[in-house]
Amino acid sequence: MNAEARARAHFDRGEQMWRDGSRSDAISEYRAAVRLAPGFLDAGIALGAAYNQQGEFEAAAAAYRRILNLDAGHTEATFGLASALRASGDYEQAEPYYERALAMHPGPAEPYWELGFTREMLGRKAAAIEAYEACLARDPDHGVARHLLDALTGTTSARAPADYVAALFDDYAEDFERSMAEDLHYAVPGSIADKITEICETRRRIAKTPSFARVLDLGAGTGLTGAAIGHLAGELHGVDLSPKMLELANRGGLYDRAFVADMAAFLNPPPQGEYRGAFPNYDLIVSGDALVYLGDLAPVFAGAAGRLNPGGWFLFTVELLPEGAYALQSTGRYAHSTGYIRETASGAGFKLDSLDPITPRRDGTRNIEGLLGGLYKA
């Protein structure tokens, strides 16, 4: 068997392994194919794409550069290199590769939002708006481009589109916990755990019940909040829109049940819906740093009230808006006012226990002002 045939065999095995979920083994097979036949560009593209999807952006960029050294006009490699550079935060280098790739192949919508985000990170607002609008001209329902454009232009919508949230956290999943701890000084899990401990102490004094039998982690992510409160829960369920985030959370078996779902849809299923009857109601629902992707909180508050047992609690965090109801910020996250929280909680039938000021995270050198809300279902 000659080198080309052996390379093809490695590539075919890699493709099967990737489909089967054996990603590191697939990458090894792609690498073997490229070593045997450097001009086998399909194997090089597969290797770059695999590294990109695994969050190994430097390795992805190197794979795509090898292809471009052989074929400078290779459109897919040019797009792939631009994407790897953007994902690694090298926006200065990413922008010209996006522009070069789109000059060769201007049809697809997806690269335009990536170019728009790249330009936004470089402080080129007008050029970013132009790219987001180009994406929407090709795909008017593109939720990522719509939300980023709204955030950049100060247009407040009722919520971030589901595909924006899923795409954001699927991309972010592998680096999420490191970034939250090291870059953002994320404090929400500890704040929620402290509040639950306080509630448990009161419950122990009153009813001799120190923990909650069934708990729902709403917008669970990789399980940072779930891990902080798991010892206080008899049974812990997690819900998140990002499959990759929940996959990471459940590698250690953190959640007894985990569901890929929209928060409001999970809490408010139709009579014959996917989640109706799946569980009894909950004794505690928590949502740490997830409601920041919703403007209108009424569906989630009403759904939480409906899924809680009498005497149940809903604990959540939001970013603070000084006045008004809610607003989409330039970060793509929503902020909410204390007045809006009080009104929405009352409308859902909750008793407001507390709205405590917290610093949920940092943005660069700036502390973000937030609230930890505690609602009680009588």
Secondary structure as GFF3:
##gff-version 3
##sequence-region A 1 378
A	DSSP	alpha_helix	3	20	.	.	.	ID=ss1
A	DSSP	alpha_helix	23	36	.	.	.	ID=ss2
A	DSSP	alpha_helix	41	53	.	.	.	ID=ss3
A	DSSP	alpha_helix	57	70	.	.	.	ID=ss4
A	DSSP	alpha_helix	75	87	.	.	.	ID=ss5
A	DSSP	alpha_helix	91	104	.	.	.	ID=ss6
A	DSSP	alpha_helix	110	121	.	.	.	ID=ss7
A	DSSP	alpha_helix	125	138	.	.	.	ID=ss8
A	DSSP	alpha_helix	143	153	.	.	.	ID=ss9
A	DSSP	alpha_helix	162	172	.	.	.	ID=ss10
A	DSSP	three_ten_helix	173	175	.	.	.	ID=ss11
A	DSSP	alpha_helix	176	178	.	.	.	ID=ss12
A	DSSP	pi_helix	179	183	.	.	.	ID=ss13
A	DSSP	alpha_helix	188	207	.	.	.	ID=ss14
A	DSSP	beta_strand	212	218	.	.	.	ID=ss15
A	DSSP	alpha_helix	224	229	.	.	.	ID=ss16
A	DSSP	three_ten_helix	230	232	.	.	.	ID=ss17
A	DSSP	beta_strand	233	240	.	.	.	ID=ss18
A	DSSP	alpha_helix	243	249	.	.	.	ID=ss19
A	DSSP	three_ten_helix	250	252	.	.	.	ID=ss20
A	DSSP	beta_strand	257	260	.	.	.	ID=ss21
A	DSSP	alpha_helix	263	267	.	.	.	ID=ss22
A	DSSP	beta_strand	282	287	.	.	.	ID=ss23
A	DSSP	three_ten_helix	291	293	.	.	.	ID=ss24
A	DSSP	alpha_helix	298	307	.	.	.	ID=ss25
A	DSSP	beta_strand	308	320	.	.	.	ID=ss26
A	DSSP	beta_strand	326	328	.	.	.	ID=ss27
A	DSSP	beta_strand	334	336	.	.	.	ID=ss28
A	DSSP	alpha_helix	338	347	.	.	.	ID=ss29
A	DSSP	beta_strand	351	358	.	.	.	ID=ss30
A	DSSP	beta_strand	362	363	.	.	.	ID=ss31
A	DSSP	beta_strand	366	367	.	.	.	ID=ss32
A	DSSP	beta_strand	370	376	.	.	.	ID=ss33
###
